Amino acid sequence: MTDNDSVEKKSIAATVKMSVTDWDLLARAAAHIWPGAPVTRSATILALAKLGAESVLPASSKHPRRAQEKKS
């Protein structure tokens, strides 16, 4: 196990409130991307959020913590 593995296993809890309309939109998007996959609500939200974040950030900023660790 490397130092980066231990960083990846830390978690952050978050509570999300959204409208039924917003949830329906996310559920339809998840069904389109992963048809037939048994995906929990939290996995749906997290996976779509990660895809969205990665799509708007430059490739070099995907893992800023790792970049900082390598410099020190």
PyMOL Python script that loads the backbone (N, CA, C, O; Angstrom):
from pymol import cmd

cmd.read_pdbstr("""\
ATOM      1  N   MET A   1       0.846  -1.175   0.000  1.00  0.00           N
ATOM      2  CA  MET A   1       0.000   0.000   0.000  1.00  0.00           C
ATOM      3  C   MET A   1       0.888   1.233   0.000  1.00  0.00           C
ATOM      4  O   MET A   1       1.833   1.331   0.783  1.00  0.00           O
ATOM      5  N   THR A   2       0.579   2.169  -0.881  1.00  0.00           N
ATOM      6  CA  THR A   2       1.348   3.410  -0.966  1.00  0.00           C
ATOM      7  C   THR A   2       0.656   4.502  -0.174  1.00  0.00           C
ATOM      8  O   THR A   2      -0.481   4.339   0.271  1.00  0.00           O
ATOM      9  N   ASP A   3       1.357   5.624   0.000  1.00  0.00           N
ATOM     10  CA  ASP A   3       0.760   6.763   0.696  1.00  0.00           C
ATOM     11  C   ASP A   3      -0.483   7.268  -0.016  1.00  0.00           C
ATOM     12  O   ASP A   3      -1.444   7.688   0.628  1.00  0.00           O
ATOM     13  N   ASN A   4      -0.469   7.228  -1.353  1.00  0.00           N
ATOM     14  CA  ASN A   4      -1.630   7.698  -2.118  1.00  0.00           C
ATOM     15  C   ASN A   4      -2.843   6.814  -1.890  1.00  0.00           C
ATOM     16  O   ASN A   4      -3.972   7.304  -1.925  1.00  0.00           O
ATOM     17  N   ASP A   5      -2.635   5.499  -1.653  1.00  0.00           N
ATOM     18  CA  ASP A   5      -3.760   4.607  -1.391  1.00  0.00           C
ATOM     19  C   ASP A   5      -4.486   5.019  -0.118  1.00  0.00           C
ATOM     20  O   ASP A   5      -5.716   4.995  -0.070  1.00  0.00           O
ATOM     21  N   SER A   6      -3.734   5.396   0.912  1.00  0.00           N
ATOM     22  CA  SER A   6      -4.368   5.785   2.164  1.00  0.00           C
ATOM     23  C   SER A   6      -5.160   7.081   1.997  1.00  0.00           C
ATOM     24  O   SER A   6      -6.187   7.258   2.653  1.00  0.00           O
ATOM     25  N   VAL A   7      -4.710   7.979   1.146  1.00  0.00           N
ATOM     26  CA  VAL A   7      -5.433   9.215   0.889  1.00  0.00           C
ATOM     27  C   VAL A   7      -6.750   8.903   0.202  1.00  0.00           C
ATOM     28  O   VAL A   7      -7.773   9.508   0.523  1.00  0.00           O
ATOM     29  N   GLU A   8      -6.741   7.977  -0.729  1.00  0.00           N
ATOM     30  CA  GLU A   8      -7.942   7.634  -1.479  1.00  0.00           C
ATOM     31  C   GLU A   8      -9.025   7.011  -0.590  1.00  0.00           C
ATOM     32  O   GLU A   8     -10.206   7.100  -0.928  1.00  0.00           O
ATOM     33  N   LYS A   9      -8.661   6.387   0.530  1.00  0.00           N
ATOM     34  CA  LYS A   9      -9.638   5.687   1.356  1.00  0.00           C
ATOM     35  C   LYS A   9     -10.331   6.584   2.373  1.00  0.00           C
ATOM     36  O   LYS A   9     -11.273   6.143   3.032  1.00  0.00           O
ATOM     37  N   LYS A  10      -9.897   7.813   2.516  1.00  0.00           N
ATOM     38  CA  LYS A  10     -10.590   8.738   3.407  1.00  0.00           C
ATOM     39  C   LYS A  10     -11.903   9.136   2.752  1.00  0.00           C
ATOM     40  O   LYS A  10     -11.990   9.215   1.526  1.00  0.00           O
ATOM     41  N   SER A  11     -12.910   9.384   3.555  1.00  0.00           N
ATOM     42  CA  SER A  11     -14.197   9.768   2.972  1.00  0.00           C
ATOM     43  C   SER A  11     -14.719  11.035   3.640  1.00  0.00           C
ATOM     44  O   SER A  11     -14.322  11.404   4.745  1.00  0.00           O
ATOM     45  N   ILE A  12     -15.614  11.673   2.927  1.00  0.00           N
ATOM     46  CA  ILE A  12     -16.271  12.883   3.413  1.00  0.00           C
ATOM     47  C   ILE A  12     -17.767  12.651   3.291  1.00  0.00           C
ATOM     48  O   ILE A  12     -18.253  12.262   2.229  1.00  0.00           O
ATOM     49  N   ALA A  13     -18.483  12.883   4.350  1.00  0.00           N
ATOM     50  CA  ALA A  13     -19.935  12.732   4.332  1.00  0.00           C
ATOM     51  C   ALA A  13     -20.574  14.015   3.830  1.00  0.00           C
ATOM     52  O   ALA A  13     -20.101  15.116   4.111  1.00  0.00           O
ATOM     53  N   ALA A  14     -21.659  13.852   3.082  1.00  0.00           N
ATOM     54  CA  ALA A  14     -22.389  15.016   2.580  1.00  0.00           C
ATOM     55  C   ALA A  14     -23.872  14.692   2.546  1.00  0.00           C
ATOM     56  O   ALA A  14     -24.266  13.575   2.210  1.00  0.00           O
ATOM     57  N   THR A  15     -24.668  15.647   2.886  1.00  0.00           N
ATOM     58  CA  THR A  15     -26.111  15.513   2.796  1.00  0.00           C
ATOM     59  C   THR A  15     -26.574  16.369   1.629  1.00  0.00           C
ATOM     60  O   THR A  15     -26.178  17.527   1.499  1.00  0.00           O
ATOM     61  N   VAL A  16     -27.413  15.791   0.784  1.00  0.00           N
ATOM     62  CA  VAL A  16     -27.880  16.505  -0.401  1.00  0.00           C
ATOM     63  C   VAL A  16     -29.401  16.539  -0.390  1.00  0.00           C
ATOM     64  O   VAL A  16     -30.057  15.509  -0.237  1.00  0.00           O
ATOM     65  N   LYS A  17     -29.944  17.721  -0.552  1.00  0.00           N
ATOM     66  CA  LYS A  17     -31.394  17.855  -0.685  1.00  0.00           C
ATOM     67  C   LYS A  17     -31.665  18.360  -2.087  1.00  0.00           C
ATOM     68  O   LYS A  17     -31.030  19.307  -2.552  1.00  0.00           O
ATOM     69  N   MET A  18     -32.609  17.726  -2.756  1.00  0.00           N
ATOM     70  CA  MET A  18     -32.967  18.153  -4.105  1.00  0.00           C
ATOM     71  C   MET A  18     -34.442  17.889  -4.337  1.00  0.00           C
ATOM     72  O   MET A  18     -35.088  17.141  -3.603  1.00  0.00           O
ATOM     73  N   SER A  19     -34.946  18.515  -5.364  1.00  0.00           N
ATOM     74  CA  SER A  19     -36.359  18.323  -5.700  1.00  0.00           C
ATOM     75  C   SER A  19     -36.543  16.977  -6.386  1.00  0.00           C
ATOM     76  O   SER A  19     -35.587  16.375  -6.874  1.00  0.00           O
ATOM     77  N   VAL A  20     -37.765  16.527  -6.414  1.00  0.00           N
ATOM     78  CA  VAL A  20     -38.092  15.279  -7.109  1.00  0.00           C
ATOM     79  C   VAL A  20     -37.745  15.415  -8.592  1.00  0.00           C
ATOM     80  O   VAL A  20     -37.276  14.460  -9.211  1.00  0.00           O
ATOM     81  N   THR A  21     -37.972  16.585  -9.154  1.00  0.00           N
ATOM     82  CA  THR A  21     -37.647  16.834 -10.560  1.00  0.00           C
ATOM     83  C   THR A  21     -36.151  16.685 -10.810  1.00  0.00           C
ATOM     84  O   THR A  21     -35.740  16.064 -11.790  1.00  0.00           O
ATOM     85  N   ASP A  22     -35.333  17.259  -9.918  1.00  0.00           N
ATOM     86  CA  ASP A  22     -33.882  17.124 -10.066  1.00  0.00           C
ATOM     87  C   ASP A  22     -33.449  15.662  -9.954  1.00  0.00           C
ATOM     88  O   ASP A  22     -32.612  15.202 -10.732  1.00  0.00           O
ATOM     89  N   TRP A  23     -34.022  14.923  -8.978  1.00  0.00           N
ATOM     90  CA  TRP A  23     -33.665  13.515  -8.831  1.00  0.00           C
ATOM     91  C   TRP A  23     -34.056  12.727 -10.080  1.00  0.00           C
ATOM     92  O   TRP A  23     -33.285  11.888 -10.547  1.00  0.00           O
ATOM     93  N   ASP A  24     -35.244  12.987 -10.624  1.00  0.00           N
ATOM     94  CA  ASP A  24     -35.672  12.292 -11.849  1.00  0.00           C
ATOM     95  C   ASP A  24     -34.689  12.537 -12.986  1.00  0.00           C
ATOM     96  O   ASP A  24     -34.382  11.620 -13.748  1.00  0.00           O
ATOM     97  N   LEU A  25     -34.194  13.762 -13.107  1.00  0.00           N
ATOM     98  CA  LEU A  25     -33.215  14.085 -14.138  1.00  0.00           C
ATOM     99  C   LEU A  25     -31.932  13.272 -13.930  1.00  0.00           C
ATOM    100  O   LEU A  25     -31.408  12.688 -14.879  1.00  0.00           O
ATOM    101  N   LEU A  26     -31.429  13.233 -12.702  1.00  0.00           N
ATOM    102  CA  LEU A  26     -30.214  12.468 -12.420  1.00  0.00           C
ATOM    103  C   LEU A  26     -30.417  10.974 -12.633  1.00  0.00           C
ATOM    104  O   LEU A  26     -29.541  10.295 -13.169  1.00  0.00           O
ATOM    105  N   ALA A  27     -31.557  10.466 -12.220  1.00  0.00           N
ATOM    106  CA  ALA A  27     -31.836   9.042 -12.398  1.00  0.00           C
ATOM    107  C   ALA A  27     -31.915   8.674 -13.880  1.00  0.00           C
ATOM    108  O   ALA A  27     -31.435   7.614 -14.283  1.00  0.00           O
ATOM    109  N   ARG A  28     -32.518   9.545 -14.692  1.00  0.00           N
ATOM    110  CA  ARG A  28     -32.578   9.286 -16.146  1.00  0.00           C
ATOM    111  C   ARG A  28     -31.184   9.324 -16.752  1.00  0.00           C
ATOM    112  O   ARG A  28     -30.857   8.504 -17.609  1.00  0.00           O
ATOM    113  N   ALA A  29     -30.359  10.271 -16.313  1.00  0.00           N
ATOM    114  CA  ALA A  29     -28.989  10.353 -16.829  1.00  0.00           C
ATOM    115  C   ALA A  29     -28.198   9.104 -16.457  1.00  0.00           C
ATOM    116  O   ALA A  29     -27.478   8.553 -17.289  1.00  0.00           O
ATOM    117  N   ALA A  30     -28.331   8.659 -15.217  1.00  0.00           N
ATOM    118  CA  ALA A  30     -27.623   7.446 -14.780  1.00  0.00           C
ATOM    119  C   ALA A  30     -28.090   6.229 -15.561  1.00  0.00           C
ATOM    120  O   ALA A  30     -27.269   5.399 -15.952  1.00  0.00           O
ATOM    121  N   ALA A  31     -29.392   6.104 -15.795  1.00  0.00           N
ATOM    122  CA  ALA A  31     -29.924   4.980 -16.566  1.00  0.00           C
ATOM    123  C   ALA A  31     -29.413   5.007 -18.004  1.00  0.00           C
ATOM    124  O   ALA A  31     -29.223   3.957 -18.619  1.00  0.00           O
ATOM    125  N   HIS A  32     -29.194   6.194 -18.531  1.00  0.00           N
ATOM    126  CA  HIS A  32     -28.674   6.335 -19.896  1.00  0.00           C
ATOM    127  C   HIS A  32     -27.195   5.927 -19.957  1.00  0.00           C
ATOM    128  O   HIS A  32     -26.772   5.249 -20.893  1.00  0.00           O
ATOM    129  N   ILE A  33     -26.420   6.343 -18.956  1.00  0.00           N
ATOM    130  CA  ILE A  33     -24.989   6.039 -18.940  1.00  0.00           C
ATOM    131  C   ILE A  33     -24.728   4.591 -18.552  1.00  0.00           C
ATOM    132  O   ILE A  33     -23.892   3.928 -19.167  1.00  0.00           O
ATOM    133  N   TRP A  34     -25.434   4.092 -17.536  1.00  0.00           N
ATOM    134  CA  TRP A  34     -25.231   2.735 -17.030  1.00  0.00           C
ATOM    135  C   TRP A  34     -26.540   1.960 -17.090  1.00  0.00           C
ATOM    136  O   TRP A  34     -27.123   1.667 -16.046  1.00  0.00           O
ATOM    137  N   PRO A  35     -27.019   1.617 -18.290  1.00  0.00           N
ATOM    138  CA  PRO A  35     -28.321   0.945 -18.402  1.00  0.00           C
ATOM    139  C   PRO A  35     -28.341  -0.390 -17.656  1.00  0.00           C
ATOM    140  O   PRO A  35     -27.457  -1.230 -17.822  1.00  0.00           O
ATOM    141  N   GLY A  36     -29.363  -0.555 -16.840  1.00  0.00           N
ATOM    142  CA  GLY A  36     -29.561  -1.818 -16.136  1.00  0.00           C
ATOM    143  C   GLY A  36     -28.674  -2.024 -14.928  1.00  0.00           C
ATOM    144  O   GLY A  36     -28.827  -3.028 -14.232  1.00  0.00           O
ATOM    145  N   ALA A  37     -27.758  -1.122 -14.649  1.00  0.00           N
ATOM    146  CA  ALA A  37     -26.860  -1.281 -13.503  1.00  0.00           C
ATOM    147  C   ALA A  37     -27.610  -0.980 -12.206  1.00  0.00           C
ATOM    148  O   ALA A  37     -28.355  -0.003 -12.133  1.00  0.00           O
ATOM    149  N   PRO A  38     -27.416  -1.808 -11.191  1.00  0.00           N
ATOM    150  CA  PRO A  38     -28.041  -1.512  -9.892  1.00  0.00           C
ATOM    151  C   PRO A  38     -27.223  -0.449  -9.164  1.00  0.00           C
ATOM    152  O   PRO A  38     -26.241  -0.764  -8.492  1.00  0.00           O
ATOM    153  N   VAL A  39     -27.631   0.808  -9.301  1.00  0.00           N
ATOM    154  CA  VAL A  39     -26.875   1.921  -8.744  1.00  0.00           C
ATOM    155  C   VAL A  39     -27.684   2.563  -7.624  1.00  0.00           C
ATOM    156  O   VAL A  39     -28.857   2.891  -7.807  1.00  0.00           O
ATOM    157  N   THR A  40     -27.056   2.742  -6.464  1.00  0.00           N
ATOM    158  CA  THR A  40     -27.732   3.393  -5.344  1.00  0.00           C
ATOM    159  C   THR A  40     -27.874   4.886  -5.620  1.00  0.00           C
ATOM    160  O   THR A  40     -27.233   5.428  -6.521  1.00  0.00           O
ATOM    161  N   ARG A  41     -28.708   5.531  -4.844  1.00  0.00           N
ATOM    162  CA  ARG A  41     -28.881   6.979  -5.014  1.00  0.00           C
ATOM    163  C   ARG A  41     -27.574   7.716  -4.784  1.00  0.00           C
ATOM    164  O   ARG A  41     -27.213   8.600  -5.560  1.00  0.00           O
ATOM    165  N   SER A  42     -26.861   7.357  -3.720  1.00  0.00           N
ATOM    166  CA  SER A  42     -25.614   8.064  -3.433  1.00  0.00           C
ATOM    167  C   SER A  42     -24.576   7.810  -4.523  1.00  0.00           C
ATOM    168  O   SER A  42     -23.843   8.727  -4.897  1.00  0.00           O
ATOM    169  N   ALA A  43     -24.501   6.593  -5.035  1.00  0.00           N
ATOM    170  CA  ALA A  43     -23.551   6.294  -6.112  1.00  0.00           C
ATOM    171  C   ALA A  43     -23.908   7.071  -7.374  1.00  0.00           C
ATOM    172  O   ALA A  43     -23.021   7.553  -8.079  1.00  0.00           O
ATOM    173  N   THR A  44     -25.194   7.193  -7.660  1.00  0.00           N
ATOM    174  CA  THR A  44     -25.641   7.962  -8.824  1.00  0.00           C
ATOM    175  C   THR A  44     -25.188   9.412  -8.708  1.00  0.00           C
ATOM    176  O   THR A  44     -24.611   9.965  -9.644  1.00  0.00           O
ATOM    177  N   ILE A  45     -25.451  10.020  -7.562  1.00  0.00           N
ATOM    178  CA  ILE A  45     -25.103  11.423  -7.361  1.00  0.00           C
ATOM    179  C   ILE A  45     -23.594  11.620  -7.426  1.00  0.00           C
ATOM    180  O   ILE A  45     -23.115  12.537  -8.093  1.00  0.00           O
ATOM    181  N   LEU A  46     -22.843  10.766  -6.737  1.00  0.00           N
ATOM    182  CA  LEU A  46     -21.390  10.911  -6.716  1.00  0.00           C
ATOM    183  C   LEU A  46     -20.762  10.671  -8.085  1.00  0.00           C
ATOM    184  O   LEU A  46     -19.869  11.413  -8.495  1.00  0.00           O
ATOM    185  N   ALA A  47     -21.216   9.649  -8.789  1.00  0.00           N
ATOM    186  CA  ALA A  47     -20.640   9.346 -10.104  1.00  0.00           C
ATOM    187  C   ALA A  47     -20.923  10.457 -11.106  1.00  0.00           C
ATOM    188  O   ALA A  47     -20.036  10.861 -11.858  1.00  0.00           O
ATOM    189  N   LEU A  48     -22.158  10.951 -11.115  1.00  0.00           N
ATOM    190  CA  LEU A  48     -22.487  12.034 -12.041  1.00  0.00           C
ATOM    191  C   LEU A  48     -21.765  13.322 -11.663  1.00  0.00           C
ATOM    192  O   LEU A  48     -21.347  14.074 -12.544  1.00  0.00           O
ATOM    193  N   ALA A  49     -21.613  13.589 -10.367  1.00  0.00           N
ATOM    194  CA  ALA A  49     -20.874  14.780  -9.935  1.00  0.00           C
ATOM    195  C   ALA A  49     -19.415  14.680 -10.368  1.00  0.00           C
ATOM    196  O   ALA A  49     -18.838  15.667 -10.824  1.00  0.00           O
ATOM    197  N   LYS A  50     -18.818  13.505 -10.231  1.00  0.00           N
ATOM    198  CA  LYS A  50     -17.418  13.328 -10.630  1.00  0.00           C
ATOM    199  C   LYS A  50     -17.263  13.498 -12.138  1.00  0.00           C
ATOM    200  O   LYS A  50     -16.331  14.160 -12.596  1.00  0.00           O
ATOM    201  N   LEU A  51     -18.170  12.906 -12.909  1.00  0.00           N
ATOM    202  CA  LEU A  51     -18.115  13.069 -14.366  1.00  0.00           C
ATOM    203  C   LEU A  51     -18.242  14.542 -14.747  1.00  0.00           C
ATOM    204  O   LEU A  51     -17.519  15.032 -15.614  1.00  0.00           O
ATOM    205  N   GLY A  52     -19.162  15.239 -14.097  1.00  0.00           N
ATOM    206  CA  GLY A  52     -19.347  16.661 -14.387  1.00  0.00           C
ATOM    207  C   GLY A  52     -18.122  17.484 -14.014  1.00  0.00           C
ATOM    208  O   GLY A  52     -17.710  18.363 -14.771  1.00  0.00           O
ATOM    209  N   ALA A  53     -17.543  17.207 -12.862  1.00  0.00           N
ATOM    210  CA  ALA A  53     -16.360  17.949 -12.426  1.00  0.00           C
ATOM    211  C   ALA A  53     -15.183  17.700 -13.356  1.00  0.00           C
ATOM    212  O   ALA A  53     -14.471  18.632 -13.728  1.00  0.00           O
ATOM    213  N   GLU A  54     -14.979  16.442 -13.732  1.00  0.00           N
ATOM    214  CA  GLU A  54     -13.875  16.118 -14.635  1.00  0.00           C
ATOM    215  C   GLU A  54     -14.062  16.750 -16.011  1.00  0.00           C
ATOM    216  O   GLU A  54     -13.085  17.068 -16.688  1.00  0.00           O
ATOM    217  N   SER A  55     -15.302  16.931 -16.419  1.00  0.00           N
ATOM    218  CA  SER A  55     -15.545  17.498 -17.747  1.00  0.00           C
ATOM    219  C   SER A  55     -15.264  19.004 -17.810  1.00  0.00           C
ATOM    220  O   SER A  55     -15.026  19.547 -18.889  1.00  0.00           O
ATOM    221  N   VAL A  56     -15.293  19.672 -16.662  1.00  0.00           N
ATOM    222  CA  VAL A  56     -15.065  21.114 -16.682  1.00  0.00           C
ATOM    223  C   VAL A  56     -13.678  21.535 -16.209  1.00  0.00           C
ATOM    224  O   VAL A  56     -13.286  22.685 -16.407  1.00  0.00           O
ATOM    225  N   LEU A  57     -12.934  20.629 -15.591  1.00  0.00           N
ATOM    226  CA  LEU A  57     -11.595  20.969 -15.108  1.00  0.00           C
ATOM    227  C   LEU A  57     -10.525  20.497 -16.075  1.00  0.00           C
ATOM    228  O   LEU A  57     -10.689  19.467 -16.728  1.00  0.00           O
ATOM    229  N   PRO A  58      -9.425  21.242 -16.173  1.00  0.00           N
ATOM    230  CA  PRO A  58      -8.316  20.778 -17.016  1.00  0.00           C
ATOM    231  C   PRO A  58      -7.725  19.493 -16.439  1.00  0.00           C
ATOM    232  O   PRO A  58      -7.793  19.268 -15.230  1.00  0.00           O
ATOM    233  N   ALA A  59      -7.156  18.662 -17.283  1.00  0.00           N
ATOM    234  CA  ALA A  59      -6.620  17.362 -16.871  1.00  0.00           C
ATOM    235  C   ALA A  59      -5.596  17.495 -15.752  1.00  0.00           C
ATOM    236  O   ALA A  59      -5.524  16.618 -14.891  1.00  0.00           O
ATOM    237  N   SER A  60      -4.805  18.558 -15.738  1.00  0.00           N
ATOM    238  CA  SER A  60      -3.755  18.708 -14.733  1.00  0.00           C
ATOM    239  C   SER A  60      -4.297  18.978 -13.338  1.00  0.00           C
ATOM    240  O   SER A  60      -3.564  18.820 -12.361  1.00  0.00           O
ATOM    241  N   SER A  61      -5.559  19.380 -13.213  1.00  0.00           N
ATOM    242  CA  SER A  61      -6.098  19.693 -11.887  1.00  0.00           C
ATOM    243  C   SER A  61      -6.978  18.576 -11.335  1.00  0.00           C
ATOM    244  O   SER A  61      -7.660  18.775 -10.330  1.00  0.00           O
ATOM    245  N   LYS A  62      -6.978  17.407 -11.970  1.00  0.00           N
ATOM    246  CA  LYS A  62      -7.834  16.320 -11.481  1.00  0.00           C
ATOM    247  C   LYS A  62      -7.444  15.847 -10.091  1.00  0.00           C
ATOM    248  O   LYS A  62      -8.316  15.523  -9.284  1.00  0.00           O
ATOM    249  N   HIS A  63      -6.140  15.802  -9.793  1.00  0.00           N
ATOM    250  CA  HIS A  63      -5.666  15.315  -8.500  1.00  0.00           C
ATOM    251  C   HIS A  63      -4.686  16.301  -7.892  1.00  0.00           C
ATOM    252  O   HIS A  63      -3.494  16.008  -7.804  1.00  0.00           O
ATOM    253  N   PRO A  64      -5.172  17.486  -7.463  1.00  0.00           N
ATOM    254  CA  PRO A  64      -4.259  18.496  -6.938  1.00  0.00           C
ATOM    255  C   PRO A  64      -3.528  18.032  -5.676  1.00  0.00           C
ATOM    256  O   PRO A  64      -2.382  18.425  -5.456  1.00  0.00           O
ATOM    257  N   ARG A  65      -4.160  17.213  -4.853  1.00  0.00           N
ATOM    258  CA  ARG A  65      -3.518  16.742  -3.632  1.00  0.00           C
ATOM    259  C   ARG A  65      -2.311  15.877  -3.981  1.00  0.00           C
ATOM    260  O   ARG A  65      -1.261  16.003  -3.351  1.00  0.00           O
ATOM    261  N   ARG A  66      -2.446  15.011  -4.964  1.00  0.00           N
ATOM    262  CA  ARG A  66      -1.329  14.168  -5.381  1.00  0.00           C
ATOM    263  C   ARG A  66      -0.176  15.016  -5.910  1.00  0.00           C
ATOM    264  O   ARG A  66       0.987  14.714  -5.642  1.00  0.00           O
ATOM    265  N   ALA A  67      -0.481  16.051  -6.643  1.00  0.00           N
ATOM    266  CA  ALA A  67       0.561  16.919  -7.198  1.00  0.00           C
ATOM    267  C   ALA A  67       1.320  17.609  -6.071  1.00  0.00           C
ATOM    268  O   ALA A  67       2.541  17.750  -6.135  1.00  0.00           O
ATOM    269  N   GLN A  68       0.595  18.038  -5.036  1.00  0.00           N
ATOM    270  CA  GLN A  68       1.247  18.692  -3.905  1.00  0.00           C
ATOM    271  C   GLN A  68       2.133  17.716  -3.152  1.00  0.00           C
ATOM    272  O   GLN A  68       3.226  18.088  -2.723  1.00  0.00           O
ATOM    273  N   GLU A  69       1.687  16.465  -2.980  1.00  0.00           N
ATOM    274  CA  GLU A  69       2.467  15.461  -2.259  1.00  0.00           C
ATOM    275  C   GLU A  69       3.757  15.139  -2.989  1.00  0.00           C
ATOM    276  O   GLU A  69       4.795  14.945  -2.357  1.00  0.00           O
ATOM    277  N   LYS A  70       3.704  15.078  -4.320  1.00  0.00           N
ATOM    278  CA  LYS A  70       4.890  14.747  -5.094  1.00  0.00           C
ATOM    279  C   LYS A  70       5.922  15.859  -5.017  1.00  0.00           C
ATOM    280  O   LYS A  70       7.121  15.587  -5.080  1.00  0.00           O
ATOM    281  N   LYS A  71       5.479  17.119  -4.880  1.00  0.00           N
ATOM    282  CA  LYS A  71       6.402  18.255  -4.841  1.00  0.00           C
ATOM    283  C   LYS A  71       7.160  18.311  -3.515  1.00  0.00           C
ATOM    284  O   LYS A  71       8.296  18.784  -3.467  1.00  0.00           O
ATOM    285  N   SER A  72       6.536  17.830  -2.439  1.00  0.00           N
ATOM    286  CA  SER A  72       7.200  17.939  -1.133  1.00  0.00           C
ATOM    287  C   SER A  72       8.158  16.826  -0.851  1.00  0.00           C
ATOM    288  O   SER A  72       8.779  16.802   0.212  1.00  0.00           O
TER     289      SER A  72
END
""", "prot")
cmd.dss("prot")
cmd.show_as("cartoon", "prot")
cmd.util.cbc("prot")
cmd.orient("prot")
